[in-house]
Amino acid sequence: MLKNKQNQIMINFITLPILSIFCLVIMLTSGSVSLAQKITNPDSLQKNTFLWNQEERELGFLYFDKVFNAREVPNGSKVHKLLPGKSIVAFGKGGDREKELKDFLTNQKVAGLLILQDGKIRLEHYALGLSDSGRWTSHSVAKSVTSTLVGVALKDGYIKTVDDNVTDYLPGLKGSAYDKVTIHQLLTMTSGVRWNENYADPENDLAGFYNSALEPGIDETVSYMRKLPAEADPGKKWVYKTGETHLLGALLRAATGQTLSGYLSKKIWIPYGMEQKASWILGRSDEELAGCCLQAKLRDFARFGQFVLDGGRINDEYIVPDNWFKEATHAQVPLWPGGGYGYQWWIFNGNTFEALGIFGQVIHIDPARRLVIVINSAWPEAESNERHAAVAGFLNIVAKEIDKEKTKSPDQ
């Protein structure tokens, strides 16, 4: 009972913040309602994802960077091979969990599922038009990628310390409520700056962000965020703010002198050996929206998870500072028993952590079991407590089956 209660507490904390990123996508632009019953051409999709029906959603998530403007994240010629591992017997034909797996995939509208253990593929599934060469959008999973790039920039010396003031890198914020806010407080969303991310409220700040006039020569995020008032001292209050992940993106661009796509490609996508180029959705001023919408191949999302699981090591060298991921995936802001929010990662039970996006996008990392589980979905709803519970239940089943194998075969 206690475990179920804690899971419900976690779900309740997660639902409101992740719901908010929905606005980020639907406010990119507007369009008329599509009456088409059979959609095969992404160019025909309206540019308001809030009004997509299920058929449009499944096609749109597969071709998100055809519907919205995006910048490519080039890959290189080297490929980090993911070798086949032993199948999980319980999920196989005739296995004890075969029906549970099929029901989960069907009911949760799963387009892609990949389970890695020790870097080997133990289960891989595609549906809804996604194939092993296709790309799916990630929504707020991109936040965890952005925070990782902050760690890379620290290692490269572009950023001195997470305790630096944000205004040291974004002088356009001087004189605003961000005057005494640190990078650490952006990473943990504890700036104390007032932000309303209730998408049901037509006056929310995401609506303001996307409807505000662009100031010539000023980054669109800086332009909007510097007008916001403070509601608490920095570090004293946690509020989920997509705008602050956007600010991290602006800070990275200012510090490195590179686009987010270019920096991600140069530091991770090419040297780690991603199999296929990715793409990142752009805002109105043609810069990446750091809080949303990186499109990638299922196996490349898994490779990113493996990169994180291994502590940020490429070619036997760490490209992030020592203990970066220990700090990033620690509950910097406790939100429920044993978990909370780290550096743009969600922490569970002190043992596992996740990058999460609406409509069922997940990179789940379980260090103790050496597991990376990626789920790409097209939920009919942006958020659902029941669906979060179903995903948590499935992840628990995977963990149990892995533990059973260890009990039967210590050498597994």
C-alpha positions in Angstrom: 0.0 0.0 0.0 2.8 2.4 0.9 4.5 1.8 -2.5 1.2 2.4 -4.4 0.6 5.6 -2.4 4.1 6.9 -3.2 3.6 6.1 -6.9 0.4 8.1 -6.9 2.1 11.0 -5.1 4.8 10.9 -7.8 2.2 10.8 -10.6 0.4 13.8 -9.2 3.6 15.8 -9.0 4.5 14.9 -12.5 1.2 15.5 -14.3 0.9 19.3 -14.0 4.5 20.2 -15.0 4.7 17.8 -18.0 1.2 18.9 -19.2 2.5 22.4 -19.5 5.0 21.5 -22.3 1.9 20.7 -24.4 1.5 24.4 -24.8 5.0 24.8 -26.1 4.1 22.6 -29.0 0.6 23.8 -29.7 1.6 27.4 -29.6 4.4 27.2 -32.1 1.9 28.3 -34.7 -1.8 28.0 -35.4 -3.9 26.5 -38.1 -7.4 25.4 -39.0 -9.0 22.1 -38.0 -8.3 19.3 -40.5 -11.3 17.3 -41.6 -9.3 14.6 -43.4 -10.0 11.1 -42.4 -6.9 9.5 -44.0 -3.7 11.4 -43.6 -0.6 10.2 -45.4 1.2 13.5 -46.2 2.7 15.4 -43.2 2.6 18.6 -45.3 -1.1 18.5 -45.0 -1.2 18.5 -41.2 -2.4 21.7 -39.5 0.2 23.4 -37.4 -1.7 23.2 -34.2 -1.0 19.9 -32.6 -3.7 20.5 -29.9 -6.3 19.9 -32.6 -4.8 16.8 -34.1 -6.9 13.7 -34.0 -5.3 10.3 -33.2 -4.5 9.5 -36.8 -2.9 12.9 -37.3 -1.0 12.7 -34.1 0.6 9.3 -35.0 1.7 10.7 -38.4 2.7 14.1 -37.0 5.0 12.6 -34.3 6.7 10.5 -37.0 7.3 13.6 -39.2 7.4 16.4 -36.6 10.3 18.1 -38.3 8.3 18.2 -41.5 5.4 19.9 -39.9 7.5 22.5 -38.0 10.8 24.2 -38.8 13.8 22.3 -37.5 17.6 22.2 -37.6 19.5 19.0 -38.3 21.8 17.4 -35.8 24.4 15.6 -38.0 25.8 12.2 -37.2 29.1 10.8 -38.3 30.4 7.8 -40.1 31.2 5.8 -37.0 28.3 3.9 -35.4 28.2 2.8 -31.8 26.9 -0.8 -32.3 24.1 -2.1 -30.1 24.6 -5.8 -30.1 21.7 -8.3 -29.7 21.3 -9.7 -26.2 19.3 -12.5 -24.7 15.6 -12.0 -25.2 13.5 -11.6 -22.0 11.8 -15.0 -21.9 8.7 -13.8 -20.1 7.8 -11.4 -23.0 8.5 -13.9 -25.7 6.0 -16.2 -27.5 4.3 -18.4 -24.9 5.9 -16.4 -22.1 4.2 -15.6 -18.8 4.2 -11.9 -19.7 3.5 -12.1 -23.4 -0.1 -10.9 -23.1 0.8 -8.1 -20.7 3.4 -6.8 -23.1 1.0 -6.9 -26.1 -1.7 -5.2 -24.0 0.7 -2.5 -22.9 1.9 -1.8 -26.4 -1.6 -1.6 -27.8 -3.3 0.3 -25.0 -0.6 2.9 -24.6 -0.2 3.5 -28.3 3.5 2.6 -28.2 5.3 3.4 -31.5 8.7 2.3 -30.3 10.0 0.3 -27.3 13.6 -0.6 -26.7 15.2 -2.3 -23.7 18.9 -2.2 -23.3 20.8 -4.1 -20.6 24.6 -3.7 -20.4 24.4 -2.0 -23.8 22.7 -5.0 -25.5 19.2 -5.1 -27.0 16.9 -7.4 -25.1 13.6 -6.2 -26.6 12.8 -4.0 -29.6 9.4 -3.2 -31.0 8.0 -0.8 -33.7 4.4 0.2 -34.6 2.3 3.1 -35.7 4.4 3.6 -38.8 7.7 3.9 -37.0 10.5 1.7 -38.2 14.1 1.2 -37.3 15.0 4.0 -39.7 12.3 6.4 -38.6 12.4 9.3 -36.1 9.9 10.2 -33.4 9.6 13.4 -31.5 10.5 13.6 -27.8 8.7 16.6 -26.4 10.2 17.4 -22.9 12.8 14.6 -23.1 14.8 17.4 -24.8 15.1 19.1 -21.4 17.4 16.4 -20.2 19.5 16.7 -23.3 19.8 20.4 -22.8 21.0 20.0 -19.2 23.5 17.4 -20.4 24.9 20.0 -22.8 25.4 22.4 -19.8 27.6 19.7 -18.3 29.6 19.4 -21.5 30.0 23.2 -21.7 31.3 23.1 -18.1 33.9 20.5 -19.0 34.9 22.5 -22.1 35.4 25.6 -20.0 32.7 27.6 -21.7 30.9 27.8 -18.4 32.9 28.3 -15.2 30.6 26.8 -12.6 26.8 26.2 -12.1 27.0 28.8 -9.3 27.7 31.6 -11.9 25.0 34.1 -12.3 22.9 33.7 -15.4 23.5 37.4 -16.2 27.2 36.7 -16.6 26.3 34.9 -19.9 23.1 36.7 -20.8 23.6 40.4 -20.0 20.3 41.2 -21.5 18.8 39.9 -18.3 20.5 42.5 -16.1 18.1 44.6 -14.2 15.5 41.9 -14.3 14.3 39.3 -11.7 17.2 37.1 -12.9 19.8 39.5 -11.6 20.8 37.1 -8.7 19.7 33.8 -10.3 22.4 31.1 -10.9 22.7 28.5 -13.5 22.1 25.9 -10.8 18.7 27.5 -10.1 17.8 27.4 -13.8 18.8 23.8 -14.0 16.5 23.0 -11.0 13.8 25.5 -11.9 14.1 27.3 -8.5 14.8 30.8 -9.8 11.9 32.3 -7.8 10.7 34.1 -10.9 7.0 34.0 -11.4 5.8 31.8 -14.2 2.3 30.4 -15.0 2.4 27.3 -17.1 -1.2 26.2 -16.7 -2.1 25.5 -20.3 -5.9 25.8 -19.6 -5.3 29.4 -18.7 -5.4 31.6 -21.8 -3.2 34.1 -19.9 -0.4 31.6 -19.1 3.2 32.6 -19.8 3.6 30.1 -22.7 0.9 31.9 -24.5 2.6 35.2 -23.6 5.9 33.9 -24.8 4.7 32.8 -28.2 2.4 35.8 -28.8 4.8 38.5 -27.6 6.4 40.8 -30.1 10.0 39.9 -31.1 12.5 42.6 -30.2 15.1 43.1 -33.0 18.5 41.8 -32.0 17.3 40.3 -28.7 17.0 36.5 -28.1 13.3 35.8 -28.0 13.6 34.0 -24.7 15.6 36.7 -23.0 13.2 39.3 -24.4 10.2 37.7 -22.7 11.8 36.3 -19.5 13.4 39.6 -18.5 9.9 41.1 -18.1 8.8 38.6 -15.5 8.6 39.6 -11.8 10.1 37.6 -8.8 7.7 35.8 -6.4 10.3 34.2 -4.1 14.0 34.5 -3.3 16.2 32.4 -5.7 16.5 28.8 -4.6 13.5 28.9 -2.3 10.6 27.8 -4.6 10.3 25.1 -7.3 8.0 25.8 -10.2 8.2 23.9 -13.5 9.1 26.5 -16.2 9.7 25.6 -19.8 10.9 29.2 -20.3 13.8 28.5 -18.0 15.0 25.6 -20.1 14.7 27.9 -23.1 17.0 30.3 -21.1 19.5 27.4 -20.6 19.5 27.1 -24.4 20.1 30.8 -24.9 22.9 30.6 -22.3 24.5 27.7 -24.0 24.4 29.5 -27.4 25.9 32.6 -25.8 28.6 30.7 -23.9 29.7 28.4 -26.7 29.0 30.6 -29.7 27.3 27.5 -31.3 23.8 26.4 -32.0 22.4 23.7 -29.7 22.1 21.3 -32.7 25.7 22.0 -33.7 27.1 21.6 -30.2 25.1 18.4 -29.6 26.3 17.0 -32.9 30.0 17.9 -32.3 30.2 16.7 -28.7 27.8 13.7 -28.6 26.0 12.7 -31.8 29.1 12.3 -33.9 31.8 11.1 -31.4 29.5 8.7 -29.6 28.4 7.1 -32.9 24.7 7.9 -33.3 23.4 5.9 -36.2 21.3 8.6 -37.8 21.0 12.4 -37.9 18.5 14.0 -35.5 16.6 17.3 -35.6 15.6 20.0 -33.2 12.5 22.2 -33.6 13.1 25.9 -33.9 11.3 28.9 -32.4 10.3 32.1 -34.1 13.8 33.5 -34.2 15.2 30.3 -35.7 16.9 29.0 -32.6 16.3 25.7 -31.0 13.5 25.4 -28.4 15.7 23.9 -25.7 12.8 22.6 -23.7 11.1 20.6 -26.4 11.1 18.4 -29.4 14.3 16.7 -30.4 13.5 14.1 -33.1 15.7 10.9 -33.2 15.8 7.3 -34.1 14.7 4.9 -31.3 18.1 3.3 -31.0 19.7 6.7 -30.8 17.5 7.7 -27.9 18.7 4.5 -26.3 22.3 5.3 -27.1 21.9 8.6 -25.4 20.5 6.8 -22.4 23.5 4.5 -22.4 25.9 7.4 -22.7 24.2 8.9 -19.5 24.3 5.5 -17.8 28.0 5.3 -18.4 28.6 8.7 -16.8 29.1 10.7 -20.1 32.1 8.7 -21.4 33.2 8.7 -25.0 36.3 6.9 -26.2 37.4 6.3 -22.6 37.2 10.0 -21.8 34.5 11.8 -19.8 33.0 14.8 -21.7 31.2 16.1 -18.6 32.8 17.0 -15.2 33.4 14.4 -12.5 30.2 13.5 -10.7 28.1 15.5 -13.2 25.4 12.9 -13.6 25.5 12.0 -9.9 24.5 15.6 -9.2 22.2 15.9 -12.3 20.2 12.7 -11.4 20.1 13.4 -7.7 16.8 14.9 -6.3 18.1 18.5 -6.0 14.5 19.4 -5.2 12.7 16.7 -3.1 9.1 16.4 -4.3 8.0 13.0 -3.0 9.5 10.4 -0.7 12.8 9.3 -2.3 12.5 11.4 -5.4 12.0 14.7 -7.1 13.7 17.0 -9.6 17.3 17.1 -10.6 19.0 19.0 -13.4 16.1 18.6 -15.7 15.7 14.9 -14.8 12.9 13.3 -12.8 14.2 11.1 -10.0 12.3 8.1 -8.6 12.9 6.2 -5.4 16.5 7.5 -5.3 17.4 4.6 -7.6 16.1 5.3 -11.1 15.7 8.5 -13.1 13.9 9.5 -16.3 13.7 12.0 -19.1 9.9 12.5 -19.7 7.8 14.1 -22.4 4.0 14.4 -22.9 2.1 11.8 -24.9 4.2 9.0 -23.4 7.9 9.8 -24.2 10.3 8.2 -21.8 14.0 7.5 -21.4 14.2 5.4 -18.2 17.6 4.7 -16.7 18.1 2.1 -13.9 21.8 2.1 -12.9 21.6 -0.9 -10.5 20.3 -3.2 -13.3 22.3 -1.5 -16.0 19.0 -0.9 -17.9 18.0 1.8 -20.4 14.4 1.6 -21.5 13.1 4.0 -24.2 9.4 4.4 -24.9 8.0 6.4 -27.8 4.2 6.8 -27.7 1.3 8.7 -29.1 -1.1 8.7 -26.2 -4.6 10.1 -27.1 -4.1 12.5 -24.2 -1.1 14.8 -23.4 -1.2 13.6 -19.8 -3.0 10.9 -17.9 -2.5 9.6 -14.4 -3.7 6.2 -15.5 -1.2 6.0 -18.3 1.7 7.1 -16.1 0.7 4.3 -13.7 0.6 1.8 -16.6 4.1 2.8 -17.7 5.4 2.6 -14.1 3.8 -0.8 -13.8 5.4 -2.0 -17.0 8.8 -0.7 -15.9 8.4 -2.6 -12.6 7.5 -5.8 -14.5 10.7 -5.4 -16.5 12.8 -4.9 -13.4 11.2 -8.0 -11.8 11.9 -10.2 -14.8 15.5 -9.0 -14.8 15.8 -9.8 -11.1 14.3 -13.3 -11.7 17.0 -14.0 -14.2 19.7 -13.0 -11.8 18.3 -15.3 -9.2 18.2 -18.2 -11.7 21.6 -17.5 -13.3 24.1 -15.4 -11.4 26.2 -15.1 -14.5 23.3 -13.5 -16.6 
